[in-house]
Each structure stands twice: as C-alpha cells, then as structure tokens.
Amino acid sequence: MPIPHLRIADYTYDLPADRIARYPLAERGGGKLLQYRDGRISDHLFAEVPSLLPSDSLLVYNDSRVIPARLHMLTHTCARIEILCLEPASAPAEQVLAYPGPCEWHCLVGNLKRWKGKPLVVEWPGGKLAATYVAPQGNVHRVRFEWTPDQLSFGEVLARLGQLPLPPYLNRAPEAGDAQAYQTVFAQVAGSVAAPTAGLHFTPAALQALADKGVQRCPLTLHVGAGTFLPVKSEELAGHPMHTEVFSVDRASLQQLATHTGPVVAVGTTTLRTLESLYWLGCQAAAGTLGETLHWPQWAAYDQPAHLGRQEAAGALLAYLDARKLDRLTGSTQILIAPGYRPRMAEGLFTNFHQPGSTLLLLIAAWVGEDWRRLYAHALAHGYRFLSYGDGSLLWRSA
C-alpha cells in the first residue's frame, strides 16, 4: 500500500487565480515548457521539443476525443436541468456514439431535485431528444435517451444539442474557439468528457519534426472522465475513492511497446495511467491469472510483486490476445499513482501543471519525488501558466 497516512495537506501549494490559464494561447504550441532532467530544471519553448527528445524515443499518446457531453434541458415547470454524460451504461463509448437507437448513460445531473420524474424534452428543427431518469448508480445517475429522427446516432444528437464540457475551474462557458482548442491533434476516438491536456501543445509541425528525427509514435485510448477534476476531500489519501476510466489499446501498439528498446515518453497523465495499468495486467497475463474482464483496482499495484520489464509485460498481453484471437485489449482502470509507487513503463512524461491537492499532483510527486515542490515554485516564479490551457513540462524519471 502507499504511505497509509499520506496527508493531502502535504501535497498542496498556493495557486493564485490569475495564474490559471482561462483561455488557450492564440497559437497552439506557442507556450513554455519546463524540462526536469537529472535533478536540473531548464526553461524552454514547446517548439524546442524535437531537440529535447532522444531520436530513439517512443512517444505514447492518448487519442481520445472530447465529446459535447453537457446537455441543458428544462422540466415542464421550466426548471433548468444540466446533464453531463460521463460514459455509456453497457457498451464502449465509441460504439454507442456511432449507432442509432436509444441508449443509457451514467451522468452527473445538476438541479436533480427539480427533476420530478417526467421525461425531459428538448427540440431542434426537425428533431427532438427525450431524457428519462432511470435510477441512481453509485454517486452518478443512469439516464435513458431516445430521439427522433431515430436514424441519427447519439453522437450526431450531441453534436446538435450538446456543449463542450470545459473544466469547472475555467469558470466560463465554452466559446467558439474552444471547439478546436480543447481537442488534441491526436484526437480520433470519441468518448472523453475532458481533454488529455498535455497533448494540446502538440502541432502537426512538431510531430513532423519529431518524425524526421526518428521519434516513433504509439497511440492508445483512455476516455477521460469528469472524476479527473474531483478534489481529494479526505484528509488522508486512503479515504479517496479513485474514479474508473475505460481504456483500449490495439495489437500494433502493444507490439511497439514489446519491441522498443529506447526511452518511452508518455504524453500526459492519462497515457501514463494506461501504460501502468497495462504493466500490471501484463504481469497477470504472464502468470496465467488474467481473466476475461480486465480491470485494475485503485490500490492493487501496491500489493503486487513486479518481476517483469516493460517489454515482457507487453509481450504477455500480446500472447493473451493471440490465445483469444483478439486484435484489441479493452478494460478499465482505477489505478492511483501516488508517492510510494514506482512507475515501470515510461522514462519521460509530458504534463501540464496541476491543481493543488489533486490526484494528478500526487502522480507528479510519485514521478519526481519531493522535487515537485521545487518544480512548481520555479514555474510560479517564472511566469508559467497553469492547468488545462496552461504551459507544459517534460519530466524525466530518475533511474
């Protein structure tokens, strides 16, 4: 287990409101980049990334795409209800979003007490959407959606009626520019309700420069949930329930991980959490204990022996796919990376600067140790912009 009495108050800092980047820069990729390597901090522009990555690096990134998941509806008494669609109740997001027919989602519901049980209906020219409350589902709510014309997919319905779910700390409604600015250039697979924001810095030009240098790219998918913004409310980490997120990785990406011998660089905390979950599932696959339903619990990694390297773990997952004649590995993870955890699947990490007292900041503390304080003090003293639309960092893990 991690430090059993790890106090969240020890992983906070003073973040002035004016240091939160409420809007993106006019030019994607134009921000600052803090590099931490061998205990040293250096200041760069993100455009310098091709000179900072070794030519034999493997850049692993999250290709999930943010969906317009926030719906505003009215009751028959004109009470305003906000529904945030988090994840489908019974099938992968990309499948549910792509096909027509009714569907049920786990949702956050604002002003729930005013929703008295009758379906909510919202219309657009030529169509309408009805939302029916089904039941509470843990700390979220199950909602059924039906619409006409019924040949439309739910993704098309959301495109007509939904709103991009910007992070709450931006404290503003989405504007026209956010539709592009809040998607990474990697975004392909629809299903996230928050962007994997470390990827927001990358541009086609930067990717081409990296490819010209010899840096390879490796996609995987983790659909980012709203839980990524939830503050840790307990005084000690042991009292915090980590949210669950769905991930998917195909055979080609596992093959890259199984054969690559140079450094692996994760673009973002979502990518790192997926990679580390794959490591532990690979350990189970190698031991012959990996079942049909793939899920990695919150604390399980802290109690497990780790005897495999990155290539061996990925190779065991390839063998798992072979035995079942599958081309893709899909599962879910609650992994919480905090001080006391030793990452095993990557040497470098691109990431932004995170909220005080958050699980994301705990991940950084696990990655660089107590030097996280020095990094954040440096970023505050040198004008870095914080959180989702802020500047980035490239953090190298000590051996």
C-alpha positions in Angstrom: 0.0 0.0 0.0 1.1 3.6 -0.4 2.1 5.6 2.7 -1.0 4.7 4.8 -1.4 8.1 6.4 -0.3 10.3 3.4 -1.8 13.7 4.2 -3.3 15.6 1.3 -2.3 18.8 3.0 1.3 17.9 2.3 0.6 18.0 -1.5 -0.8 21.4 -2.0 0.6 24.9 -2.8 -0.8 28.4 -3.3 -2.1 28.8 -6.8 -3.2 32.5 -7.4 -6.3 32.7 -9.6 -4.5 34.9 -12.1 -2.1 32.1 -12.9 -4.8 29.8 -14.2 -4.9 29.9 -17.9 -8.6 30.5 -18.6 -8.1 30.7 -22.4 -5.7 29.0 -24.8 -2.8 30.8 -26.4 -3.6 32.3 -29.9 -1.1 29.8 -31.4 -1.2 26.1 -30.4 2.3 25.0 -29.4 3.4 28.6 -28.6 3.7 28.0 -24.8 6.5 27.5 -22.4 8.0 24.1 -21.5 9.8 23.3 -18.2 12.2 20.4 -18.5 13.3 18.5 -15.4 16.2 16.1 -16.0 18.8 14.6 -13.6 17.6 17.0 -10.9 18.0 20.1 -13.1 15.3 22.5 -14.2 15.6 24.3 -17.6 13.2 26.6 -19.3 12.2 26.2 -23.0 9.6 26.9 -25.5 7.4 24.0 -26.6 8.7 24.5 -30.1 12.1 23.1 -28.8 10.6 19.7 -28.1 12.4 18.0 -31.1 15.7 19.0 -29.6 14.8 17.6 -26.2 13.7 14.1 -27.1 16.3 11.5 -28.0 16.0 10.2 -31.5 15.2 6.6 -30.3 12.2 7.7 -28.2 8.8 6.2 -28.5 6.1 8.9 -28.0 2.9 7.3 -26.5 -0.2 9.4 -26.6 -3.9 9.3 -25.8 -6.1 9.5 -29.0 -9.4 10.0 -27.2 -11.6 12.8 -28.4 -13.8 15.1 -26.2 -17.5 14.9 -26.9 -20.0 17.7 -26.4 -21.4 15.8 -23.4 -23.2 18.6 -21.5 -26.9 18.9 -22.2 -29.2 21.7 -20.9 -32.8 20.8 -20.6 -36.0 22.1 -19.0 -38.7 20.4 -16.9 -42.3 21.0 -17.6 -42.2 23.8 -15.0 -39.2 25.4 -16.8 -36.7 24.4 -14.1 -33.2 24.2 -15.7 -31.6 20.7 -15.6 -28.0 20.1 -16.6 -27.0 16.6 -17.7 -23.3 15.7 -18.2 -23.0 12.3 -20.0 -20.0 10.5 -18.5 -20.0 7.1 -20.0 -22.5 4.6 -21.6 -24.0 2.1 -19.2 -23.4 -1.0 -21.2 -21.1 -0.6 -24.2 -17.9 1.3 -25.3 -18.5 5.0 -25.9 -17.3 4.9 -29.5 -19.9 2.2 -30.3 -22.8 3.9 -28.5 -22.0 7.3 -30.1 -21.8 5.9 -33.6 -25.0 3.9 -33.9 -28.7 4.9 -33.8 -31.2 3.8 -31.2 -31.9 4.5 -27.6 -29.1 4.4 -25.1 -28.4 4.8 -21.4 -25.6 6.7 -19.8 -24.1 7.3 -16.4 -24.5 11.0 -15.9 -24.0 13.9 -13.5 -27.2 15.8 -13.0 -27.4 19.3 -11.9 -30.5 20.5 -10.1 -31.7 16.9 -9.8 -34.2 17.7 -7.0 -36.3 19.7 -9.6 -36.5 16.7 -11.9 -39.7 15.2 -10.7 -39.7 12.0 -12.8 -41.2 13.1 -16.1 -39.0 12.8 -19.2 -37.2 16.0 -20.2 -37.6 17.0 -23.8 -35.5 19.4 -26.0 -36.1 20.1 -29.6 -34.2 21.3 -32.6 -35.6 21.9 -36.2 -36.7 18.5 -37.4 -36.0 16.5 -34.3 -36.2 16.1 -30.5 -34.4 14.4 -27.6 -36.1 12.9 -24.6 -34.2 12.1 -21.3 -35.8 9.8 -18.8 -34.3 9.3 -15.3 -33.7 5.6 -14.6 -32.0 5.2 -11.3 -29.1 6.3 -9.1 -25.9 4.5 -10.0 -23.4 4.9 -7.1 -22.6 8.6 -7.0 -23.9 9.2 -10.5 -27.3 8.7 -12.2 -28.5 6.5 -15.0 -30.4 8.3 -17.7 -32.1 6.9 -20.8 -32.0 8.9 -24.1 -34.4 8.5 -27.0 -34.7 10.8 -30.0 -36.2 11.4 -33.4 -35.3 11.1 -36.2 -34.2 7.7 -34.8 -31.8 7.1 -37.7 -29.4 9.6 -36.2 -26.6 8.4 -33.9 -26.3 9.7 -30.4 -23.1 11.3 -31.4 -25.0 13.3 -34.1 -27.6 14.2 -31.5 -24.9 15.5 -29.1 -23.4 17.5 -32.0 -26.7 19.3 -32.4 -27.6 19.9 -28.7 -24.5 19.2 -26.6 -22.0 21.6 -25.2 -18.3 21.0 -24.7 -17.6 20.3 -21.0 -14.8 22.7 -20.2 -13.1 22.2 -16.8 -15.0 23.8 -13.9 -12.0 25.9 -12.8 -12.1 27.9 -16.0 -15.3 29.3 -14.7 -16.7 30.2 -18.1 -19.0 28.8 -20.8 -17.3 27.4 -23.9 -16.8 29.7 -26.8 -16.4 29.1 -30.5 -12.6 28.8 -30.3 -12.8 26.0 -27.7 -14.2 23.6 -30.2 -10.8 23.2 -31.8 -8.5 24.4 -29.0 -9.8 21.8 -26.5 -9.1 18.9 -28.8 -5.6 17.5 -29.3 -4.1 16.9 -32.8 -4.2 13.2 -31.8 -7.9 13.1 -31.1 -9.6 10.3 -33.0 -11.8 8.1 -30.8 -14.8 9.9 -29.3 -15.6 9.4 -25.6 -13.9 11.8 -23.2 -15.5 14.5 -21.2 -12.2 16.2 -20.6 -9.2 16.6 -22.8 -5.9 14.8 -22.2 -4.4 18.3 -21.9 -0.7 17.5 -22.2 -1.4 16.8 -25.9 -2.9 20.2 -26.5 0.6 21.6 -27.0 1.5 19.4 -30.0 1.1 20.6 -33.6 1.4 18.8 -36.9 4.7 20.7 -37.5 6.1 19.5 -34.1 5.1 15.9 -34.9 6.7 16.1 -38.3 9.9 17.4 -36.8 9.9 14.6 -34.3 9.3 12.0 -37.0 12.1 13.5 -39.1 14.4 13.0 -36.1 13.4 9.3 -35.8 11.0 9.5 -32.9 8.2 6.9 -33.3 4.6 7.4 -32.2 2.3 4.9 -30.4 -1.4 5.5 -29.8 -3.7 4.2 -27.1 -7.1 5.3 -25.8 -8.3 6.2 -22.4 -11.6 8.1 -22.2 -11.1 10.8 -19.6 -13.9 11.1 -17.1 -15.1 14.1 -15.0 -13.5 12.4 -12.0 -10.2 13.8 -13.1 -11.4 17.2 -11.7 -12.7 15.8 -8.4 -10.7 17.2 -5.4 -9.4 14.9 -2.8 -11.8 15.7 0.1 -10.4 13.2 2.6 -7.6 14.3 4.9 -5.6 11.2 4.0 -5.2 9.6 0.6 -6.6 6.3 1.9 -10.0 7.8 2.1 -10.2 8.9 -1.5 -12.2 6.7 -4.0 -10.5 6.9 -7.4 -12.7 7.2 -10.4 -12.8 4.4 -13.1 -11.9 5.1 -16.7 -12.1 2.9 -19.8 -9.0 2.2 -21.9 -8.2 0.4 -25.1 -5.0 -0.5 -26.9 -4.6 -2.3 -30.2 -2.2 -5.1 -31.2 0.1 -2.8 -33.1 0.7 -0.5 -30.1 1.4 -3.5 -27.8 3.8 -4.7 -30.4 5.7 -1.4 -30.3 5.8 -1.5 -26.5 7.1 -5.1 -26.6 9.9 -4.4 -29.1 11.0 -0.8 -28.4 14.4 -0.5 -26.7 14.8 3.2 -26.4 13.1 5.6 -23.9 9.3 5.7 -23.7 7.8 9.1 -23.3 4.1 9.4 -22.2 2.1 12.3 -23.3 0.0 13.1 -20.3 -1.1 11.5 -17.0 -3.9 9.6 -18.8 -1.4 7.9 -21.0 0.8 7.1 -18.1 -2.0 5.7 -16.0 -3.0 3.5 -19.0 0.6 2.3 -19.5 1.0 1.4 -15.8 -2.3 -0.4 -15.9 -1.1 -2.4 -18.9 2.0 -3.3 -17.0 0.1 -4.9 -14.1 -2.4 -6.6 -16.4 0.7 -8.0 -18.3 2.0 -9.4 -15.1 -1.3 -11.2 -14.6 -1.2 -12.4 -18.2 2.3 -13.8 -17.7 1.2 -15.6 -14.5 -1.9 -17.0 -16.3 -4.3 -15.2 -13.9 -5.7 -12.6 -16.2 -9.4 -13.3 -16.8 -11.9 -12.2 -19.4 -12.9 -8.9 -17.7 -10.0 -6.6 -17.5 -10.0 -4.1 -14.6 -7.2 -2.8 -12.4 -8.3 -1.6 -9.0 -7.2 1.5 -7.2 -4.7 0.1 -4.8 -3.8 -3.3 -6.3 -0.5 -2.3 -7.7 0.9 -1.5 -4.3 0.4 -5.1 -3.1 1.8 -6.9 -6.2 5.3 -8.2 -6.9 6.8 -6.8 -10.1 9.2 -9.1 -11.8 8.7 -8.1 -15.5 10.2 -5.4 -17.6 8.2 -3.3 -20.0 8.8 -5.5 -23.0 7.9 -8.6 -21.1 4.6 -7.2 -19.8 3.6 -6.0 -23.2 4.6 -9.3 -24.8 2.5 -11.2 -22.3 -0.5 -9.1 -23.3 0.2 -9.9 -27.0 0.2 -13.6 -26.1 -3.1 -13.0 -24.3 -4.6 -11.5 -27.4 -3.3 -14.4 -29.5 -4.8 -17.0 -27.3 -8.2 -15.4 -27.7 -7.8 -14.3 -31.4 -8.3 -10.7 -30.5 -6.8 -7.6 -32.1 -7.5 -5.1 -29.3 -7.3 -5.1 -25.5 -10.1 -3.2 -23.7 -10.6 -2.8 -20.0 -10.9 -0.2 -17.2 -8.6 1.2 -14.5 -8.8 2.9 -11.2 -5.1 3.0 -10.7 -4.0 5.8 -8.3 -0.3 6.7 -8.8 0.9 8.4 -5.6 4.1 8.7 -3.6 5.2 5.1 -2.8 4.5 3.9 -6.3 7.4 3.2 -8.8 6.4 3.7 -12.5 7.7 1.0 -14.8 6.5 1.7 -18.3 8.0 5.1 -19.2 11.1 7.2 -18.7 9.7 10.6 -19.8 6.4 12.4 -19.1 4.8 15.4 -20.8 2.3 17.0 -18.5 0.8 20.4 -17.5 0.8 22.0 -14.1 -1.9 20.6 -11.9 -4.3 21.7 -9.2 -3.2 21.7 -5.5 -4.2 18.6 -3.6 -5.3 16.7 -6.7 -4.6 13.1 -7.6 -2.7 14.5 -10.7 -0.3 16.4 -8.4 0.2 13.2 -6.4 1.1 11.4 -9.6 3.8 14.1 -10.3 5.1 13.6 -6.7 5.4 9.9 -7.4 7.2 10.6 -10.6 9.8 13.2 -9.4 9.7 12.8 -5.6 9.9 15.8 -3.3 11.3 17.8 -6.2 7.7 18.5 -7.3 7.8 21.4 -4.8 10.9 22.9 -6.5 9.3 22.5 -10.0 6.1 24.2 -9.0 7.9 27.0 -7.2 10.0 27.6 -10.3 7.0 27.6 -12.6 5.2 30.1 -10.4 8.3 32.3 -10.1 9.0 32.2 -13.9 5.5 33.1 -15.2 4.3 29.7 -16.3 0.5 29.4 -17.0 -1.3 26.6 -15.0 -3.9 23.9 -15.6 -5.6 22.7 -18.8 -4.9 25.6 -21.1 -1.6 26.4 -19.4 2.1 25.7 -20.2 3.7 22.3 -20.1 6.6 20.3 -18.7 8.8 17.4 -19.7 9.7 15.4 -16.7 12.4 12.7 -16.9 12.3 10.0 -14.3 15.4 9.1 -12.4 16.6 5.6 -12.8 
